[in-house]
Amino acid sequence: MLHDCHGCVAVIQFGCRFVFLGVFLIGLLVSASYSAALTSFLAVKIHKPPFRNMKEMLYDTNYNIVTVAGTNYVEIFSVRGA
């Protein structure tokens, strides 16, 4: 047996508004997160260094080492016995 009450329809509509608002806010959050991740991925260029360690740098002759005169780096990168 169904009872006709005056507030039942208002309560159902009020609940539907909360559900709609919740789904809308979750969708907005997912969309903003995806947009931010995509923008940051496309904005950053990933550089691959030509060598990974000092040994590879020593044997790779495609690059010249530039140092500031009078610093300790001149001694480190100088060829011994030359």
PDB file of N, CA, C and O in Angstrom:
ATOM      1  N   MET A   1       0.833  -1.162   0.000  1.00  0.00           N
ATOM      2  CA  MET A   1       0.000   0.000   0.000  1.00  0.00           C
ATOM      3  C   MET A   1       0.892   1.243   0.000  1.00  0.00           C
ATOM      4  O   MET A   1       1.763   1.405   0.854  1.00  0.00           O
ATOM      5  N   LEU A   2       0.657   2.091  -0.954  1.00  0.00           N
ATOM      6  CA  LEU A   2       1.448   3.302  -1.101  1.00  0.00           C
ATOM      7  C   LEU A   2       0.769   4.455  -0.389  1.00  0.00           C
ATOM      8  O   LEU A   2      -0.446   4.637  -0.459  1.00  0.00           O
ATOM      9  N   HIS A   3       1.599   5.230   0.300  1.00  0.00           N
ATOM     10  CA  HIS A   3       1.081   6.415   0.973  1.00  0.00           C
ATOM     11  C   HIS A   3       1.537   7.643   0.201  1.00  0.00           C
ATOM     12  O   HIS A   3       2.691   7.735  -0.217  1.00  0.00           O
ATOM     13  N   ASP A   4       0.662   8.542   0.025  1.00  0.00           N
ATOM     14  CA  ASP A   4       0.995   9.789  -0.662  1.00  0.00           C
ATOM     15  C   ASP A   4       1.472  10.794   0.378  1.00  0.00           C
ATOM     16  O   ASP A   4       0.705  11.240   1.231  1.00  0.00           O
ATOM     17  N   CYS A   5       2.729  11.133   0.292  1.00  0.00           N
ATOM     18  CA  CYS A   5       3.256  12.130   1.228  1.00  0.00           C
ATOM     19  C   CYS A   5       3.749  13.330   0.440  1.00  0.00           C
ATOM     20  O   CYS A   5       4.186  13.202  -0.704  1.00  0.00           O
ATOM     21  N   HIS A   6       3.676  14.468   1.048  1.00  0.00           N
ATOM     22  CA  HIS A   6       4.003  15.713   0.344  1.00  0.00           C
ATOM     23  C   HIS A   6       5.502  15.918   0.181  1.00  0.00           C
ATOM     24  O   HIS A   6       5.931  16.546  -0.787  1.00  0.00           O
ATOM     25  N   GLY A   7       6.316  15.397   1.114  1.00  0.00           N
ATOM     26  CA  GLY A   7       7.754  15.645   1.080  1.00  0.00           C
ATOM     27  C   GLY A   7       8.554  14.582   0.365  1.00  0.00           C
ATOM     28  O   GLY A   7       9.758  14.757   0.177  1.00  0.00           O
ATOM     29  N   CYS A   8       7.930  13.476  -0.048  1.00  0.00           N
ATOM     30  CA  CYS A   8       8.680  12.371  -0.657  1.00  0.00           C
ATOM     31  C   CYS A   8       9.337  12.783  -1.967  1.00  0.00           C
ATOM     32  O   CYS A   8      10.507  12.475  -2.195  1.00  0.00           O
ATOM     33  N   VAL A   9       8.623  13.454  -2.801  1.00  0.00           N
ATOM     34  CA  VAL A   9       9.166  13.865  -4.096  1.00  0.00           C
ATOM     35  C   VAL A   9      10.279  14.876  -3.892  1.00  0.00           C
ATOM     36  O   VAL A   9      11.279  14.831  -4.608  1.00  0.00           O
ATOM     37  N   ALA A  10      10.141  15.775  -2.951  1.00  0.00           N
ATOM     38  CA  ALA A  10      11.169  16.776  -2.680  1.00  0.00           C
ATOM     39  C   ALA A  10      12.444  16.111  -2.162  1.00  0.00           C
ATOM     40  O   ALA A  10      13.544  16.522  -2.531  1.00  0.00           O
ATOM     41  N   VAL A  11      12.314  15.090  -1.314  1.00  0.00           N
ATOM     42  CA  VAL A  11      13.478  14.396  -0.784  1.00  0.00           C
ATOM     43  C   VAL A  11      14.209  13.651  -1.896  1.00  0.00           C
ATOM     44  O   VAL A  11      15.439  13.662  -1.931  1.00  0.00           O
ATOM     45  N   ILE A  12      13.491  13.014  -2.789  1.00  0.00           N
ATOM     46  CA  ILE A  12      14.101  12.287  -3.907  1.00  0.00           C
ATOM     47  C   ILE A  12      14.817  13.263  -4.835  1.00  0.00           C
ATOM     48  O   ILE A  12      15.929  12.988  -5.287  1.00  0.00           O
ATOM     49  N   GLN A  13      14.192  14.394  -5.118  1.00  0.00           N
ATOM     50  CA  GLN A  13      14.843  15.388  -5.980  1.00  0.00           C
ATOM     51  C   GLN A  13      16.088  15.960  -5.314  1.00  0.00           C
ATOM     52  O   GLN A  13      17.091  16.207  -5.984  1.00  0.00           O
ATOM     53  N   PHE A  14      16.031  16.174  -3.994  1.00  0.00           N
ATOM     54  CA  PHE A  14      17.174  16.707  -3.265  1.00  0.00           C
ATOM     55  C   PHE A  14      18.324  15.701  -3.287  1.00  0.00           C
ATOM     56  O   PHE A  14      19.481  16.092  -3.438  1.00  0.00           O
ATOM     57  N   GLY A  15      18.021  14.418  -3.138  1.00  0.00           N
ATOM     58  CA  GLY A  15      19.042  13.365  -3.200  1.00  0.00           C
ATOM     59  C   GLY A  15      19.654  13.258  -4.587  1.00  0.00           C
ATOM     60  O   GLY A  15      20.861  13.056  -4.718  1.00  0.00           O
ATOM     61  N   CYS A  16      18.846  13.390  -5.608  1.00  0.00           N
ATOM     62  CA  CYS A  16      19.343  13.341  -6.984  1.00  0.00           C
ATOM     63  C   CYS A  16      20.286  14.502  -7.266  1.00  0.00           C
ATOM     64  O   CYS A  16      21.259  14.356  -8.006  1.00  0.00           O
ATOM     65  N   ARG A  17      19.997  15.639  -6.680  1.00  0.00           N
ATOM     66  CA  ARG A  17      20.887  16.788  -6.863  1.00  0.00           C
ATOM     67  C   ARG A  17      22.256  16.512  -6.255  1.00  0.00           C
ATOM     68  O   ARG A  17      23.280  16.858  -6.844  1.00  0.00           O
ATOM     69  N   PHE A  18      22.278  15.888  -5.075  1.00  0.00           N
ATOM     70  CA  PHE A  18      23.556  15.546  -4.454  1.00  0.00           C
ATOM     71  C   PHE A  18      24.332  14.532  -5.287  1.00  0.00           C
ATOM     72  O   PHE A  18      25.547  14.659  -5.443  1.00  0.00           O
ATOM     73  N   VAL A  19      23.655  13.548  -5.812  1.00  0.00           N
ATOM     74  CA  VAL A  19      24.311  12.542  -6.650  1.00  0.00           C
ATOM     75  C   VAL A  19      24.853  13.200  -7.911  1.00  0.00           C
ATOM     76  O   VAL A  19      25.994  12.949  -8.298  1.00  0.00           O
ATOM     77  N   PHE A  20      24.052  14.036  -8.551  1.00  0.00           N
ATOM     78  CA  PHE A  20      24.490  14.728  -9.759  1.00  0.00           C
ATOM     79  C   PHE A  20      25.682  15.637  -9.462  1.00  0.00           C
ATOM     80  O   PHE A  20      26.642  15.659 -10.231  1.00  0.00           O
ATOM     81  N   LEU A  21      25.635  16.380  -8.367  1.00  0.00           N
ATOM     82  CA  LEU A  21      26.730  17.272  -7.995  1.00  0.00           C
ATOM     83  C   LEU A  21      28.004  16.473  -7.711  1.00  0.00           C
ATOM     84  O   LEU A  21      29.094  16.884  -8.108  1.00  0.00           O
ATOM     85  N   GLY A  22      27.873  15.345  -7.032  1.00  0.00           N
ATOM     86  CA  GLY A  22      29.033  14.508  -6.739  1.00  0.00           C
ATOM     87  C   GLY A  22      29.667  13.955  -8.006  1.00  0.00           C
ATOM     88  O   GLY A  22      30.888  14.001  -8.158  1.00  0.00           O
ATOM     89  N   VAL A  23      28.858  13.437  -8.910  1.00  0.00           N
ATOM     90  CA  VAL A  23      29.376  12.905 -10.174  1.00  0.00           C
ATOM     91  C   VAL A  23      30.001  14.020 -11.003  1.00  0.00           C
ATOM     92  O   VAL A  23      31.036  13.814 -11.637  1.00  0.00           O
ATOM     93  N   PHE A  24      29.394  15.176 -11.004  1.00  0.00           N
ATOM     94  CA  PHE A  24      29.924  16.319 -11.744  1.00  0.00           C
ATOM     95  C   PHE A  24      31.295  16.739 -11.191  1.00  0.00           C
ATOM     96  O   PHE A  24      32.224  16.984 -11.961  1.00  0.00           O
ATOM     97  N   LEU A  25      31.421  16.820  -9.867  1.00  0.00           N
ATOM     98  CA  LEU A  25      32.691  17.235  -9.271  1.00  0.00           C
ATOM     99  C   LEU A  25      33.788  16.191  -9.488  1.00  0.00           C
ATOM    100  O   LEU A  25      34.942  16.552  -9.718  1.00  0.00           O
ATOM    101  N   ILE A  26      33.450  14.923  -9.420  1.00  0.00           N
ATOM    102  CA  ILE A  26      34.436  13.875  -9.693  1.00  0.00           C
ATOM    103  C   ILE A  26      34.884  13.932 -11.153  1.00  0.00           C
ATOM    104  O   ILE A  26      36.073  13.801 -11.443  1.00  0.00           O
ATOM    105  N   GLY A  27      33.949  14.125 -12.058  1.00  0.00           N
ATOM    106  CA  GLY A  27      34.299  14.263 -13.476  1.00  0.00           C
ATOM    107  C   GLY A  27      35.171  15.474 -13.729  1.00  0.00           C
ATOM    108  O   GLY A  27      36.113  15.409 -14.519  1.00  0.00           O
ATOM    109  N   LEU A  28      34.866  16.587 -13.062  1.00  0.00           N
ATOM    110  CA  LEU A  28      35.671  17.796 -13.196  1.00  0.00           C
ATOM    111  C   LEU A  28      37.085  17.571 -12.669  1.00  0.00           C
ATOM    112  O   LEU A  28      38.054  18.036 -13.269  1.00  0.00           O
ATOM    113  N   LEU A  29      37.204  16.866 -11.558  1.00  0.00           N
ATOM    114  CA  LEU A  29      38.510  16.563 -10.985  1.00  0.00           C
ATOM    115  C   LEU A  29      39.329  15.654 -11.905  1.00  0.00           C
ATOM    116  O   LEU A  29      40.522  15.888 -12.101  1.00  0.00           O
ATOM    117  N   VAL A  30      38.710  14.638 -12.461  1.00  0.00           N
ATOM    118  CA  VAL A  30      39.409  13.726 -13.379  1.00  0.00           C
ATOM    119  C   VAL A  30      39.841  14.474 -14.638  1.00  0.00           C
ATOM    120  O   VAL A  30      40.956  14.285 -15.124  1.00  0.00           O
ATOM    121  N   SER A  31      38.977  15.307 -15.156  1.00  0.00           N
ATOM    122  CA  SER A  31      39.307  16.071 -16.358  1.00  0.00           C
ATOM    123  C   SER A  31      40.458  17.039 -16.109  1.00  0.00           C
ATOM    124  O   SER A  31      41.362  17.149 -16.937  1.00  0.00           O
ATOM    125  N   ALA A  32      40.436  17.739 -14.982  1.00  0.00           N
ATOM    126  CA  ALA A  32      41.516  18.684 -14.661  1.00  0.00           C
ATOM    127  C   ALA A  32      42.829  17.950 -14.433  1.00  0.00           C
ATOM    128  O   ALA A  32      43.884  18.427 -14.852  1.00  0.00           O
ATOM    129  N   SER A  33      42.780  16.805 -13.778  1.00  0.00           N
ATOM    130  CA  SER A  33      44.003  16.028 -13.536  1.00  0.00           C
ATOM    131  C   SER A  33      44.602  15.530 -14.848  1.00  0.00           C
ATOM    132  O   SER A  33      45.814  15.608 -15.045  1.00  0.00           O
ATOM    133  N   TYR A  34      43.774  15.029 -15.732  1.00  0.00           N
ATOM    134  CA  TYR A  34      44.250  14.545 -17.024  1.00  0.00           C
ATOM    135  C   TYR A  34      44.851  15.692 -17.839  1.00  0.00           C
ATOM    136  O   TYR A  34      45.905  15.540 -18.457  1.00  0.00           O
ATOM    137  N   SER A  35      44.177  16.825 -17.833  1.00  0.00           N
ATOM    138  CA  SER A  35      44.671  17.972 -18.582  1.00  0.00           C
ATOM    139  C   SER A  35      46.019  18.443 -18.044  1.00  0.00           C
ATOM    140  O   SER A  35      46.917  18.765 -18.822  1.00  0.00           O
ATOM    141  N   ALA A  36      46.166  18.485 -16.733  1.00  0.00           N
ATOM    142  CA  ALA A  36      47.439  18.903 -16.133  1.00  0.00           C
ATOM    143  C   ALA A  36      48.550  17.911 -16.446  1.00  0.00           C
ATOM    144  O   ALA A  36      49.668  18.318 -16.760  1.00  0.00           O
ATOM    145  N   ALA A  37      48.262  16.622 -16.367  1.00  0.00           N
ATOM    146  CA  ALA A  37      49.277  15.608 -16.657  1.00  0.00           C
ATOM    147  C   ALA A  37      49.698  15.654 -18.121  1.00  0.00           C
ATOM    148  O   ALA A  37      50.886  15.546 -18.425  1.00  0.00           O
ATOM    149  N   LEU A  38      48.752  15.812 -19.019  1.00  0.00           N
ATOM    150  CA  LEU A  38      49.061  15.885 -20.446  1.00  0.00           C
ATOM    151  C   LEU A  38      49.882  17.128 -20.763  1.00  0.00           C
ATOM    152  O   LEU A  38      50.844  17.056 -21.528  1.00  0.00           O
ATOM    153  N   THR A  39      49.514  18.263 -20.186  1.00  0.00           N
ATOM    154  CA  THR A  39      50.245  19.503 -20.424  1.00  0.00           C
ATOM    155  C   THR A  39      51.682  19.398 -19.923  1.00  0.00           C
ATOM    156  O   THR A  39      52.611  19.813 -20.617  1.00  0.00           O
ATOM    157  N   SER A  40      51.873  18.850 -18.729  1.00  0.00           N
ATOM    158  CA  SER A  40      53.229  18.735 -18.196  1.00  0.00           C
ATOM    159  C   SER A  40      54.047  17.727 -18.993  1.00  0.00           C
ATOM    160  O   SER A  40      55.252  17.916 -19.162  1.00  0.00           O
ATOM    161  N   PHE A  41      53.424  16.664 -19.485  1.00  0.00           N
ATOM    162  CA  PHE A  41      54.141  15.681 -20.297  1.00  0.00           C
ATOM    163  C   PHE A  41      54.597  16.293 -21.611  1.00  0.00           C
ATOM    164  O   PHE A  41      55.716  16.036 -22.053  1.00  0.00           O
ATOM    165  N   LEU A  42      53.752  17.097 -22.241  1.00  0.00           N
ATOM    166  CA  LEU A  42      54.099  17.685 -23.532  1.00  0.00           C
ATOM    167  C   LEU A  42      55.039  18.882 -23.395  1.00  0.00           C
ATOM    168  O   LEU A  42      55.730  19.232 -24.351  1.00  0.00           O
ATOM    169  N   ALA A  43      55.073  19.511 -22.224  1.00  0.00           N
ATOM    170  CA  ALA A  43      55.873  20.723 -22.047  1.00  0.00           C
ATOM    171  C   ALA A  43      57.333  20.436 -21.716  1.00  0.00           C
ATOM    172  O   ALA A  43      58.189  21.290 -21.947  1.00  0.00           O
ATOM    173  N   VAL A  44      57.637  19.264 -21.183  1.00  0.00           N
ATOM    174  CA  VAL A  44      58.989  18.956 -20.731  1.00  0.00           C
ATOM    175  C   VAL A  44      59.700  18.112 -21.777  1.00  0.00           C
ATOM    176  O   VAL A  44      59.197  17.075 -22.208  1.00  0.00           O
ATOM    177  N   LYS A  45      60.871  18.573 -22.174  1.00  0.00           N
ATOM    178  CA  LYS A  45      61.679  17.816 -23.126  1.00  0.00           C
ATOM    179  C   LYS A  45      62.656  16.944 -22.340  1.00  0.00           C
ATOM    180  O   LYS A  45      63.352  17.427 -21.447  1.00  0.00           O
ATOM    181  N   ILE A  46      62.699  15.677 -22.675  1.00  0.00           N
ATOM    182  CA  ILE A  46      63.579  14.745 -21.979  1.00  0.00           C
ATOM    183  C   ILE A  46      64.908  14.694 -22.723  1.00  0.00           C
ATOM    184  O   ILE A  46      64.966  14.373 -23.910  1.00  0.00           O
ATOM    185  N   HIS A  47      65.964  15.016 -22.000  1.00  0.00           N
ATOM    186  CA  HIS A  47      67.301  15.027 -22.594  1.00  0.00           C
ATOM    187  C   HIS A  47      67.999  13.707 -22.294  1.00  0.00           C
ATOM    188  O   HIS A  47      67.969  13.209 -21.169  1.00  0.00           O
ATOM    189  N   LYS A  48      68.626  13.158 -23.322  1.00  0.00           N
ATOM    190  CA  LYS A  48      69.422  11.945 -23.144  1.00  0.00           C
ATOM    191  C   LYS A  48      70.881  12.354 -23.211  1.00  0.00           C
ATOM    192  O   LYS A  48      71.344  12.819 -24.252  1.00  0.00           O
ATOM    193  N   PRO A  49      71.621  12.187 -22.108  1.00  0.00           N
ATOM    194  CA  PRO A  49      73.033  12.598 -22.126  1.00  0.00           C
ATOM    195  C   PRO A  49      73.840  11.732 -23.091  1.00  0.00           C
ATOM    196  O   PRO A  49      73.512  10.563 -23.290  1.00  0.00           O
ATOM    197  N   PRO A  50      74.883  12.287 -23.687  1.00  0.00           N
ATOM    198  CA  PRO A  50      75.669  11.542 -24.672  1.00  0.00           C
ATOM    199  C   PRO A  50      76.496  10.416 -24.043  1.00  0.00           C
ATOM    200  O   PRO A  50      76.869   9.463 -24.728  1.00  0.00           O
ATOM    201  N   PHE A  51      76.783  10.523 -22.748  1.00  0.00           N
ATOM    202  CA  PHE A  51      77.504   9.454 -22.052  1.00  0.00           C
ATOM    203  C   PHE A  51      77.004   9.398 -20.618  1.00  0.00           C
ATOM    204  O   PHE A  51      76.482  10.376 -20.082  1.00  0.00           O
ATOM    205  N   ARG A  52      77.181   8.210 -20.000  1.00  0.00           N
ATOM    206  CA  ARG A  52      76.638   7.997 -18.662  1.00  0.00           C
ATOM    207  C   ARG A  52      77.683   8.061 -17.563  1.00  0.00           C
ATOM    208  O   ARG A  52      77.340   8.304 -16.406  1.00  0.00           O
ATOM    209  N   ASN A  53      78.943   7.850 -17.894  1.00  0.00           N
ATOM    210  CA  ASN A  53      79.976   7.876 -16.860  1.00  0.00           C
ATOM    211  C   ASN A  53      81.279   8.416 -17.456  1.00  0.00           C
ATOM    212  O   ASN A  53      81.354   8.715 -18.648  1.00  0.00           O
ATOM    213  N   MET A  54      82.292   8.534 -16.612  1.00  0.00           N
ATOM    214  CA  MET A  54      83.563   9.123 -17.041  1.00  0.00           C
ATOM    215  C   MET A  54      84.287   8.240 -18.056  1.00  0.00           C
ATOM    216  O   MET A  54      84.981   8.752 -18.934  1.00  0.00           O
ATOM    217  N   LYS A  55      84.134   6.926 -17.944  1.00  0.00           N
ATOM    218  CA  LYS A  55      84.805   6.020 -18.877  1.00  0.00           C
ATOM    219  C   LYS A  55      84.252   6.197 -20.298  1.00  0.00           C
ATOM    220  O   LYS A  55      85.014   6.247 -21.264  1.00  0.00           O
ATOM    221  N   GLU A  56      82.942   6.290 -20.416  1.00  0.00           N
ATOM    222  CA  GLU A  56      82.336   6.527 -21.735  1.00  0.00           C
ATOM    223  C   GLU A  56      82.756   7.883 -22.281  1.00  0.00           C
ATOM    224  O   GLU A  56      82.980   8.024 -23.483  1.00  0.00           O
ATOM    225  N   MET A  57      82.863   8.876 -21.415  1.00  0.00           N
ATOM    226  CA  MET A  57      83.276  10.203 -21.853  1.00  0.00           C
ATOM    227  C   MET A  57      84.722  10.177 -22.352  1.00  0.00           C
ATOM    228  O   MET A  57      85.062  10.883 -23.301  1.00  0.00           O
ATOM    229  N   LEU A  58      85.563   9.378 -21.726  1.00  0.00           N
ATOM    230  CA  LEU A  58      86.969   9.289 -22.118  1.00  0.00           C
ATOM    231  C   LEU A  58      87.119   8.681 -23.510  1.00  0.00           C
ATOM    232  O   LEU A  58      87.941   9.143 -24.302  1.00  0.00           O
ATOM    233  N   TYR A  59      86.336   7.653 -23.812  1.00  0.00           N
ATOM    234  CA  TYR A  59      86.469   6.949 -25.085  1.00  0.00           C
ATOM    235  C   TYR A  59      85.635   7.550 -26.221  1.00  0.00           C
ATOM    236  O   TYR A  59      85.841   7.203 -27.383  1.00  0.00           O
ATOM    237  N   ASP A  60      84.716   8.426 -25.906  1.00  0.00           N
ATOM    238  CA  ASP A  60      83.907   9.060 -26.952  1.00  0.00           C
ATOM    239  C   ASP A  60      84.635  10.316 -27.426  1.00  0.00           C
ATOM    240  O   ASP A  60      84.771  11.280 -26.671  1.00  0.00           O
ATOM    241  N   THR A  61      85.097  10.306 -28.660  1.00  0.00           N
ATOM    242  CA  THR A  61      85.902  11.423 -29.174  1.00  0.00           C
ATOM    243  C   THR A  61      85.084  12.440 -29.965  1.00  0.00           C
ATOM    244  O   THR A  61      85.653  13.311 -30.622  1.00  0.00           O
ATOM    245  N   ASN A  62      83.771  12.341 -29.910  1.00  0.00           N
ATOM    246  CA  ASN A  62      82.926  13.290 -30.648  1.00  0.00           C
ATOM    247  C   ASN A  62      82.722  14.602 -29.897  1.00  0.00           C
ATOM    248  O   ASN A  62      82.138  15.539 -30.441  1.00  0.00           O
ATOM    249  N   TYR A  63      83.192  14.679 -28.667  1.00  0.00           N
ATOM    250  CA  TYR A  63      82.952  15.860 -27.846  1.00  0.00           C
ATOM    251  C   TYR A  63      84.272  16.429 -27.352  1.00  0.00           C
ATOM    252  O   TYR A  63      85.229  15.696 -27.101  1.00  0.00           O
ATOM    253  N   ASN A  64      84.306  17.753 -27.217  1.00  0.00           N
ATOM    254  CA  ASN A  64      85.463  18.437 -26.641  1.00  0.00           C
ATOM    255  C   ASN A  64      85.090  18.908 -25.245  1.00  0.00           C
ATOM    256  O   ASN A  64      83.973  19.371 -25.012  1.00  0.00           O
ATOM    257  N   ILE A  65      86.037  18.785 -24.319  1.00  0.00           N
ATOM    258  CA  ILE A  65      85.799  19.220 -22.945  1.00  0.00           C
ATOM    259  C   ILE A  65      86.274  20.661 -22.813  1.00  0.00           C
ATOM    260  O   ILE A  65      87.397  20.992 -23.193  1.00  0.00           O
ATOM    261  N   VAL A  66      85.421  21.501 -22.277  1.00  0.00           N
ATOM    262  CA  VAL A  66      85.748  22.908 -22.061  1.00  0.00           C
ATOM    263  C   VAL A  66      85.786  23.143 -20.554  1.00  0.00           C
ATOM    264  O   VAL A  66      84.827  22.828 -19.849  1.00  0.00           O
ATOM    265  N   THR A  67      86.897  23.697 -20.061  1.00  0.00           N
ATOM    266  CA  THR A  67      87.033  23.994 -18.640  1.00  0.00           C
ATOM    267  C   THR A  67      87.453  25.442 -18.459  1.00  0.00           C
ATOM    268  O   THR A  67      87.905  26.098 -19.397  1.00  0.00           O
ATOM    269  N   VAL A  68      87.297  25.919 -17.256  1.00  0.00           N
ATOM    270  CA  VAL A  68      87.721  27.276 -16.928  1.00  0.00           C
ATOM    271  C   VAL A  68      89.188  27.218 -16.508  1.00  0.00           C
ATOM    272  O   VAL A  68      89.570  26.393 -15.678  1.00  0.00           O
ATOM    273  N   ALA A  69      90.006  28.098 -17.085  1.00  0.00           N
ATOM    274  CA  ALA A  69      91.437  28.106 -16.785  1.00  0.00           C
ATOM    275  C   ALA A  69      91.667  28.413 -15.307  1.00  0.00           C
ATOM    276  O   ALA A  69      91.001  29.266 -14.721  1.00  0.00           O
ATOM    277  N   GLY A  70      92.619  27.705 -14.728  1.00  0.00           N
ATOM    278  CA  GLY A  70      92.980  27.948 -13.342  1.00  0.00           C
ATOM    279  C   GLY A  70      92.148  27.165 -12.340  1.00  0.00           C
ATOM    280  O   GLY A  70      92.313  27.354 -11.135  1.00  0.00           O
ATOM    281  N   THR A  71      91.271  26.304 -12.794  1.00  0.00           N
ATOM    282  CA  THR A  71      90.470  25.500 -11.876  1.00  0.00           C
ATOM    283  C   THR A  71      91.021  24.088 -11.792  1.00  0.00           C
ATOM    284  O   THR A  71      91.890  23.703 -12.575  1.00  0.00           O
ATOM    285  N   ASN A  72      90.528  23.344 -10.870  1.00  0.00           N
ATOM    286  CA  ASN A  72      90.970  21.968 -10.666  1.00  0.00           C
ATOM    287  C   ASN A  72      90.533  21.067 -11.814  1.00  0.00           C
ATOM    288  O   ASN A  72      91.140  20.017 -12.025  1.00  0.00           O
ATOM    289  N   TYR A  73      89.509  21.441 -12.555  1.00  0.00           N
ATOM    290  CA  TYR A  73      89.015  20.623 -13.661  1.00  0.00           C
ATOM    291  C   TYR A  73      90.038  20.506 -14.791  1.00  0.00           C
ATOM    292  O   TYR A  73      90.044  19.508 -15.513  1.00  0.00           O
ATOM    293  N   VAL A  74      90.892  21.500 -14.952  1.00  0.00           N
ATOM    294  CA  VAL A  74      91.922  21.437 -15.989  1.00  0.00           C
ATOM    295  C   VAL A  74      92.837  20.256 -15.714  1.00  0.00           C
ATOM    296  O   VAL A  74      93.207  19.530 -16.637  1.00  0.00           O
ATOM    297  N   GLU A  75      93.208  20.056 -14.454  1.00  0.00           N
ATOM    298  CA  GLU A  75      94.056  18.925 -14.088  1.00  0.00           C
ATOM    299  C   GLU A  75      93.330  17.599 -14.238  1.00  0.00           C
ATOM    300  O   GLU A  75      93.917  16.618 -14.695  1.00  0.00           O
ATOM    301  N   ILE A  76      92.070  17.562 -13.861  1.00  0.00           N
ATOM    302  CA  ILE A  76      91.304  16.312 -13.904  1.00  0.00           C
ATOM    303  C   ILE A  76      91.155  15.821 -15.335  1.00  0.00           C
ATOM    304  O   ILE A  76      91.315  14.630 -15.600  1.00  0.00           O
ATOM    305  N   PHE A  77      90.850  16.725 -16.262  1.00  0.00           N
ATOM    306  CA  PHE A  77      90.566  16.315 -17.626  1.00  0.00           C
ATOM    307  C   PHE A  77      91.794  16.372 -18.546  1.00  0.00           C
ATOM    308  O   PHE A  77      91.670  16.084 -19.737  1.00  0.00           O
ATOM    309  N   SER A  78      92.938  16.725 -18.042  1.00  0.00           N
ATOM    310  CA  SER A  78      94.120  16.786 -18.908  1.00  0.00           C
ATOM    311  C   SER A  78      94.635  15.368 -19.171  1.00  0.00           C
ATOM    312  O   SER A  78      94.484  14.466 -18.347  1.00  0.00           O
ATOM    313  N   VAL A  79      95.240  15.204 -20.335  1.00  0.00           N
ATOM    314  CA  VAL A  79      95.768  13.901 -20.731  1.00  0.00           C
ATOM    315  C   VAL A  79      97.126  13.749 -20.090  1.00  0.00           C
ATOM    316  O   VAL A  79      98.003  14.593 -20.278  1.00  0.00           O
ATOM    317  N   ARG A  80      97.310  12.689 -19.340  1.00  0.00           N
ATOM    318  CA  ARG A  80      98.580  12.455 -18.636  1.00  0.00           C
ATOM    319  C   ARG A  80      99.666  12.070 -19.656  1.00  0.00           C
ATOM    320  O   ARG A  80      99.451  11.249 -20.547  1.00  0.00           O
ATOM    321  N   GLY A  81     100.817  12.684 -19.491  1.00  0.00           N
ATOM    322  CA  GLY A  81     101.952  12.341 -20.348  1.00  0.00           C
ATOM    323  C   GLY A  81     101.964  13.097 -21.665  1.00  0.00           C
ATOM    324  O   GLY A  81     102.792  12.798 -22.527  1.00  0.00           O
ATOM    325  N   ALA A  82     101.089  14.049 -21.848  1.00  0.00           N
ATOM    326  CA  ALA A  82     101.066  14.788 -23.119  1.00  0.00           C
ATOM    327  C   ALA A  82     101.787  16.092 -23.004  1.00  0.00           C
ATOM    328  O   ALA A  82     101.865  16.842 -23.978  1.00  0.00           O
TER     329      ALA A  82
END
